[in-house]
C-alpha cells in the first residue's frame, strides 16, 4: 500500500475538528463521560468511514477523468493527425527547438502512438496518471481521521478508565488543550513532508484549527443546550 | 474561481452521509422536527467548514510539496549537472531518440534551466503544477457539502414549514428516499464529468452510499437511543 500524506492530513484535520465538536456538544448537554466517549468513537467510525468512501470516489473520478481525456487524445490522433502533429510541433517549439531538429523531434514522437499520447497528456493537458489508487488514498484518510481524531477523546478515556478524579469540566479543558496539540501535530507532519519550518507549520495549523474548532465549539454547545 | 468537481463530489458525499446520520440519530432519540433541522443545518455549517479547511490544507500541502521538489531539482541541476544531463538523456532515449538527434535534444533542453527543470518534474517525478488553488478546492468542497448535504433535511423542512401533516416517522422515510436520491445525483454528476454511463454511475454511487448510510444509520440510532 502506498501512503498518501495529503489525504492523511485532510482526514486527521477533519477528524479532530468533528470529534472536538461532539465533545463540546456532549459536555454542553451535561452528558456523562461514558456517553461522550461513545458519541466520540461512533463519530470516528461513521464519519471516518464516510469520508474514506467519499475520498475513494473522488480519487476514482480523477482516474476516470484522465482515462477519458486519454481516449479523446487517442481519437484525435487517429482522426485528425495533422492538427495533433502541429500541436507536438508547437509544444517543442516552445521548449526552444527549431528548424530541422524540430522536424526530427516531431517525426520521432509521432512515430510511436504511446509516446505521442503521453506527450499530449502531459504537455497539452497537464495530466499525469500519478498512480494514486483509490484504496490507498481512502485508507490514508481513515487512518488519519481515526488516529488523530481520537486525540480530543483521550482525557475522557482517562476520566473513565482510571481512578483519577477529573471533573467533566476539567476533562473538557484538557480535551481543548489536546485538540490544540492534535492541530500542532498535523502541522508538524505537514512541515516535515513539505520540508518547511516545523514550528511555523505547526503554529499555522494550530491557528487555522483553532478557528475551525471555535466554530465547531459554538455549534456544539448550542446544540448541546438544545438537547438538554 | 475554478470549479473542482472531484472536491465537489467528495464534499457532497460526505455531507449527505453525515446529515443522514444526524437525522437518524435525532429521530432515534425522538427529538422534535425543529431540533432535527437545527442539528442538521448546524452540522452542515460546522462539518462543512471543517472539511473545507482540511481540503484547503491538503491542497496547500500538495503545492508546497511540488515547490520543494522543484527546488531540489534546481539544486541538483546547479550542483550535479552531469547526472541530471544523463537523466534527460535517459528520458528521451526511452521516447525513441538515439545518436546525434538525442545529443541535440539534450543540448537544447539543458540549455534553458526552466525547460530542464520542467522536464525533470514531469518526466522523472511525474509532478505537474496543476493550478489547483487551495481556495478553489475548498469552496468546491463546502458548496458540495452544504448543497447536496441538505437534501436529507428537505422532508423535515416541509414538515416544519408547511401545513402538510407528515409524521416524524414518515418524514424520516422520505428523508431516506431523498438521501438515496442525493447519492444517485452525485453519481450522475460523476458520470457526466468522466463521460461514462449516467445510469451505471448513478446506481454505483447509490449502492456505495447505501452502505455508508447504513453504517451511519446504525451508529446514529444507537446514539439516539443513548441520549434518549
Contacts between the chains, C-beta under 8 A, distances in Angstrom:
chain1	res1	chain2	res2	distance
A	5	B	61	7.2
A	6	B	58	4.4
A	6	B	59	7.8
A	6	B	61	5.3
A	6	B	62	5.2
A	6	B	65	7.8
A	7	B	58	7.0
A	9	B	54	7.5
A	9	B	57	6.0
A	9	B	58	5.4
A	9	B	61	5.7
A	10	B	54	4.7
A	10	B	55	6.3
A	10	B	57	7.0
A	10	B	58	4.0
A	11	B	54	7.6
A	13	B	50	7.3
A	13	B	53	6.8
A	13	B	54	3.8
A	13	B	57	5.9
A	14	B	47	7.8
A	14	B	50	5.5
A	14	B	51	5.4
A	14	B	54	4.4
A	17	B	46	7.9
A	17	B	47	8.0
A	17	B	50	3.8
A	17	B	53	7.6
A	17	B	54	7.5
A	18	B	46	7.8
A	18	B	47	5.8
A	18	B	50	6.2
A	21	B	46	5.5
A	21	B	47	7.6
A	21	B	50	7.7
A	29	B	227	7.8
A	31	B	227	7.2
A	35	B	226	5.7
A	35	B	227	7.3
A	38	B	223	6.9
A	38	B	226	6.1
A	39	B	223	5.9
A	39	B	226	7.6
A	42	B	219	4.5
A	42	B	222	6.9
A	42	B	223	5.6
A	43	B	219	7.8
A	45	B	215	7.5
A	45	B	219	6.4
A	46	B	17	7.9
A	46	B	18	7.8
A	46	B	21	5.5
A	46	B	215	5.8
A	46	B	216	4.7
A	46	B	219	4.2
A	46	B	220	7.3
A	47	B	14	7.8
A	47	B	17	7.9
A	47	B	18	5.7
A	47	B	21	7.6
A	47	B	47	7.7
A	49	B	212	6.2
A	49	B	215	5.6
A	49	B	216	8.0
A	50	B	13	7.3
A	50	B	14	5.5
A	50	B	17	3.8
A	50	B	18	6.1
A	50	B	21	7.7
A	50	B	212	4.9
A	50	B	215	7.7
A	50	B	216	6.3
A	51	B	14	5.3
A	51	B	51	7.9
A	53	B	13	6.8
A	53	B	17	7.6
A	53	B	208	6.0
A	53	B	209	7.9
A	53	B	211	7.6
A	53	B	212	4.9
A	54	B	9	7.5
A	54	B	10	4.7
A	54	B	11	7.6
A	54	B	13	3.9
A	54	B	14	4.4
A	54	B	17	7.5
A	55	B	10	6.3
A	56	B	208	8.0
A	57	B	9	6.0
A	57	B	10	7.0
A	57	B	13	5.9
A	57	B	186	7.8
A	57	B	190	7.0
A	57	B	205	6.8
A	57	B	208	6.9
A	58	B	6	4.4
A	58	B	7	6.9
A	58	B	9	5.4
A	58	B	10	4.0
A	59	B	6	7.8
A	61	B	5	7.2
A	61	B	6	5.3
A	61	B	9	5.8
A	61	B	190	5.2
A	61	B	193	6.5
A	61	B	194	5.9
A	62	B	6	5.2
A	64	B	194	3.7
A	64	B	196	6.5
A	65	B	6	7.8
A	65	B	193	6.1
A	65	B	194	5.1
A	67	B	194	7.7
A	68	B	194	5.4
A	68	B	195	5.1
A	68	B	196	7.8
A	95	B	108	7.1
A	95	B	109	6.6
A	95	B	112	7.7
A	95	B	115	4.9
A	96	B	108	5.3
A	96	B	109	7.7
A	96	B	111	6.7
A	96	B	112	5.4
A	96	B	115	6.2
A	97	B	105	7.8
A	97	B	108	5.6
A	101	B	101	7.7
A	101	B	104	5.3
A	101	B	105	7.6
A	101	B	108	7.0
A	104	B	101	5.4
A	105	B	97	7.8
A	105	B	101	7.6
A	105	B	105	6.6
A	108	B	95	7.1
A	108	B	96	5.3
A	108	B	97	5.5
A	108	B	101	7.0
A	109	B	95	6.6
A	109	B	96	7.7
A	111	B	96	6.7
A	112	B	95	7.7
A	112	B	96	5.5
A	115	B	95	4.9
A	115	B	96	6.2
A	122	B	122	5.2
A	122	B	123	7.7
A	122	B	128	7.1
A	123	B	122	7.7
A	126	B	128	5.0
A	126	B	130	5.6
A	126	B	131	7.6
A	127	B	128	7.5
A	128	B	122	7.0
A	128	B	126	5.0
A	128	B	127	7.5
A	128	B	128	5.5
A	130	B	126	5.5
A	130	B	127	8.0
A	131	B	126	7.6
A	186	B	57	7.8
A	190	B	57	7.1
A	190	B	61	5.2
A	193	B	61	6.6
A	193	B	65	6.2
A	194	B	61	5.9
A	194	B	64	3.8
A	194	B	65	5.1
A	194	B	67	7.8
A	194	B	68	5.4
A	195	B	68	5.1
A	196	B	64	6.6
A	196	B	68	7.8
A	205	B	57	6.8
A	208	B	53	6.1
A	208	B	56	8.0
A	208	B	57	6.9
A	209	B	53	7.9
A	211	B	53	7.6
A	212	B	49	6.3
A	212	B	50	4.9
A	212	B	53	4.9
A	215	B	45	7.5
A	215	B	46	5.8
A	215	B	49	5.6
A	215	B	50	7.7
A	216	B	46	4.7
A	216	B	50	6.3
A	219	B	42	4.5
A	219	B	43	7.8
A	219	B	45	6.4
A	219	B	46	4.1
A	220	B	46	7.3
A	222	B	42	6.9
A	223	B	38	6.9
A	223	B	39	5.9
A	223	B	42	5.6
A	226	B	35	5.7
A	226	B	38	6.1
A	226	B	39	7.6
A	227	B	29	7.8
A	227	B	31	7.2
A	227	B	35	7.3
A	227	B	227	6.4
